[in-house]
Amino acid sequence: MSDAALDLRGISKSYNNGLPNAVHVLREVDLQVAPGEAVALVAPSGAGKSTLLHIAGLLDTPDAGRVAIGGQDMTGQSDRRRTAMRREAVGFVYQFHHLLPEFSAEENVVLPQLANGASRKEADARAAALLASVGLTSRADHRPAALSGGEQQRVAFCRAMANAPKLLLADEPTGNLDPETSERVFDTLMRLVHETGLAAVIATHNLELAARMDRQVRLDQGRLCAV
């Protein structure tokens, strides 16, 4: 078994499988990501980036292939076991922050920890520390509507990191931000990745940001290749 934080082997995925108009989104994709490594996933819209991230994060299942997270093979595991692994070991960040609007920034970071069995005291302390690490201590009691786009996305990163995941999956996390804010948010993301030693796969259209990650891979007609 690989010691990679994420190990994808032979991942294939089609829609309308078996029909004449089947769409082959992924074809025998292999990807291994080491702890502390940030990998840029680049491809045009509709090329399968989100599908690959959903399979890596156990939100979807491949037609063929194996998914292992932290050395644990998740192929064929029950929905309950997949959900537990997703909650404990995987953090997600999307282009839109999807914060809960009725809760403060700090509460948005606390809630995933409570769902994972942390005490309220432990959750409050970790949320405060995470928000401080991205410069949001003074905004901790603000609801998402009172935060700027960049602040909302930084809170989303903190929420993704709340349960100290082994793997961070980000789907166009700066795609909805202006260039200056995008730069700040990207710097925050990379610092969190390298300081905490987690693995990250970050889908992005921004080739400048992709070039600053540890490695780039590209989806081309369903196949993954190095850039």
Legacy VTK file of the C-alpha trace (Angstrom):
# vtk DataFile Version 3.0
C-alpha trace
ASCII
DATASET POLYDATA
POINTS 227 float
0.000 0.000 0.000
1.320 3.451 -0.952
2.200 5.919 1.803
0.788 8.781 -0.314
-1.889 10.935 1.292
-3.949 10.388 -1.873
-3.441 7.442 -4.188
-5.654 7.098 -7.271
-5.057 4.078 -9.509
-6.768 3.387 -12.824
-9.704 5.718 -12.217
-12.277 5.637 -15.026
-15.671 7.320 -15.103
-18.317 7.523 -17.801
-21.820 8.919 -17.916
-24.583 7.027 -19.758
-22.194 4.076 -19.563
-22.994 1.342 -22.053
-25.094 3.594 -24.292
-24.029 4.818 -27.743
-23.776 8.406 -26.469
-21.691 7.549 -23.395
-19.352 10.343 -22.264
-15.989 9.052 -21.059
-14.908 11.709 -18.557
-11.930 9.939 -16.947
-9.789 7.214 -18.507
-7.458 5.168 -16.283
-6.267 8.150 -14.240
-3.352 7.612 -11.844
-2.435 10.298 -9.301
-0.397 10.111 -6.107
-0.045 13.138 -3.827
2.440 13.166 -0.948
1.897 14.807 2.457
2.854 18.477 2.278
2.532 18.600 -1.523
0.257 20.961 -3.463
-0.695 19.699 -6.928
-2.370 21.971 -9.478
-5.051 20.299 -11.587
-5.535 22.253 -14.816
-7.962 21.637 -17.662
-10.694 23.458 -19.590
-14.203 23.656 -18.171
-16.057 20.413 -18.674
-12.898 18.325 -18.897
-13.613 16.376 -15.696
-11.745 18.272 -12.967
-14.717 18.374 -10.623
-15.524 14.719 -11.291
-11.957 13.746 -10.399
-12.064 15.797 -7.186
-15.416 14.273 -6.211
-14.035 10.765 -6.683
-10.852 11.623 -4.762
-12.984 13.026 -1.942
-15.328 10.013 -1.848
-18.334 12.042 -2.972
-18.608 9.911 -6.102
-17.473 6.435 -7.110
-15.495 5.496 -10.216
-16.601 2.874 -12.715
-13.165 1.294 -12.313
-10.047 1.913 -10.275
-8.988 2.359 -6.668
-9.035 5.300 -4.253
-6.832 5.233 -1.149
-6.555 8.046 1.408
-3.796 8.003 3.987
-2.926 4.434 3.011
-6.482 3.159 3.491
-8.100 1.604 0.435
-11.656 2.943 0.185
-12.652 0.812 -2.811
-15.937 -0.938 -2.145
-16.312 0.483 1.363
-19.790 1.139 2.768
-21.382 4.581 2.558
-21.000 4.879 6.328
-17.257 4.180 6.182
-16.780 6.558 3.247
-18.673 9.290 5.087
-16.535 8.806 8.194
-13.309 8.992 6.163
-14.544 12.097 4.353
-15.408 13.794 7.634
-12.169 12.855 9.374
-9.549 13.062 6.630
-10.746 15.268 3.762
-11.284 19.031 3.557
-13.175 20.663 0.672
-13.008 24.232 -0.654
-15.126 25.382 -3.572
-15.247 28.461 -5.804
-18.209 29.711 -3.765
-17.646 29.567 -0.030
-20.944 27.838 0.950
-20.680 29.142 4.520
-23.778 28.814 6.684
-25.242 32.341 6.586
-26.928 32.279 9.992
-23.679 31.479 11.835
-20.602 33.588 12.507
-17.229 32.921 10.925
-16.057 31.192 14.102
-19.210 29.093 14.378
-18.770 27.955 10.770
-15.369 26.560 11.771
-16.632 25.117 15.057
-19.560 23.128 13.651
-17.582 20.541 11.609
-15.516 19.789 14.702
-18.586 19.223 16.855
-19.959 16.881 14.168
-16.674 14.968 14.392
-16.921 14.526 18.165
-14.798 17.411 19.488
-15.831 19.158 22.681
-17.096 22.723 22.396
-14.028 23.986 24.265
-11.656 22.180 21.888
-13.615 23.335 18.836
-13.685 26.969 19.975
-9.933 26.951 20.607
-9.077 25.421 17.224
-11.454 27.733 15.369
-9.894 30.768 17.031
-6.388 29.549 16.185
-7.265 28.864 12.547
-8.944 32.224 12.064
-5.970 33.950 13.682
-3.627 32.147 11.277
-5.385 33.784 8.315
-5.703 37.212 9.938
-9.406 37.058 10.778
-9.461 37.254 14.576
-11.245 40.611 14.484
-13.886 39.209 12.106
-14.575 35.968 13.977
-17.998 37.062 15.265
-19.188 38.391 11.895
-21.650 36.479 9.761
-20.676 35.725 6.144
-22.795 38.560 4.726
-20.664 41.055 6.675
-17.394 39.682 5.252
-15.680 40.481 1.976
-15.308 37.809 -0.688
-11.699 37.181 0.274
-12.588 36.968 3.955
-15.400 34.520 3.227
-13.036 32.285 1.277
-10.413 32.392 4.037
-13.108 31.281 6.494
-13.950 28.475 4.064
-10.295 27.370 4.174
-10.394 27.368 7.965
-13.580 25.297 7.908
-11.903 22.824 5.534
-8.966 22.578 7.951
-11.148 22.312 11.059
-10.732 18.552 11.536
-7.019 18.526 10.585
-7.534 16.596 7.330
-4.866 14.574 5.552
-6.146 15.789 2.177
-7.429 19.155 0.951
-9.407 19.305 -2.304
-10.081 22.739 -3.780
-12.188 23.375 -6.881
-11.365 26.794 -8.400
-11.011 28.312 -4.901
-9.973 31.751 -6.211
-12.101 31.752 -9.373
-14.712 34.120 -7.978
-12.244 36.705 -6.628
-10.534 39.755 -8.076
-6.804 39.342 -8.877
-5.481 41.041 -5.723
-7.814 39.135 -3.409
-7.113 35.922 -5.327
-3.395 36.395 -4.673
-3.918 36.860 -0.929
-6.230 33.862 -0.664
-3.824 31.687 -2.670
-0.917 32.682 -0.419
-3.011 31.742 2.613
-3.885 28.386 1.096
-0.294 27.509 0.224
0.924 28.523 3.665
-1.681 26.310 5.326
-0.689 23.391 3.084
3.030 23.655 3.702
2.852 24.515 7.399
0.477 21.670 8.265
1.929 19.014 5.946
-1.343 17.995 4.349
-1.708 17.030 0.699
-3.660 19.334 -1.603
-5.144 18.992 -5.072
-6.213 22.389 -6.365
-8.176 22.751 -9.594
-7.579 26.127 -11.187
-7.812 27.994 -14.487
-5.136 30.408 -13.292
-1.918 29.207 -14.916
0.229 31.690 -12.956
-1.031 30.320 -9.658
-0.717 26.744 -10.939
2.942 27.348 -11.786
3.632 28.283 -8.159
2.433 24.955 -6.803
4.738 21.994 -6.247
3.538 20.157 -9.339
1.059 20.524 -12.189
-1.050 17.867 -13.886
-3.467 18.302 -16.780
-6.577 16.435 -17.858
-6.580 15.857 -21.605
-9.452 13.864 -23.125
-9.960 12.061 -19.840
-6.328 11.165 -19.280
-4.007 12.751 -16.744
-0.550 13.910 -17.775
2.218 15.960 -16.192
2.660 19.578 -17.304
LINES 1 228
227 0 1 2 3 4 5 6 7 8 9 10 11 12 13 14 15 16 17 18 19 20 21 22 23 24 25 26 27 28 29 30 31 32 33 34 35 36 37 38 39 40 41 42 43 44 45 46 47 48 49 50 51 52 53 54 55 56 57 58 59 60 61 62 63 64 65 66 67 68 69 70 71 72 73 74 75 76 77 78 79 80 81 82 83 84 85 86 87 88 89 90 91 92 93 94 95 96 97 98 99 100 101 102 103 104 105 106 107 108 109 110 111 112 113 114 115 116 117 118 119 120 121 122 123 124 125 126 127 128 129 130 131 132 133 134 135 136 137 138 139 140 141 142 143 144 145 146 147 148 149 150 151 152 153 154 155 156 157 158 159 160 161 162 163 164 165 166 167 168 169 170 171 172 173 174 175 176 177 178 179 180 181 182 183 184 185 186 187 188 189 190 191 192 193 194 195 196 197 198 199 200 201 202 203 204 205 206 207 208 209 210 211 212 213 214 215 216 217 218 219 220 221 222 223 224 225 226
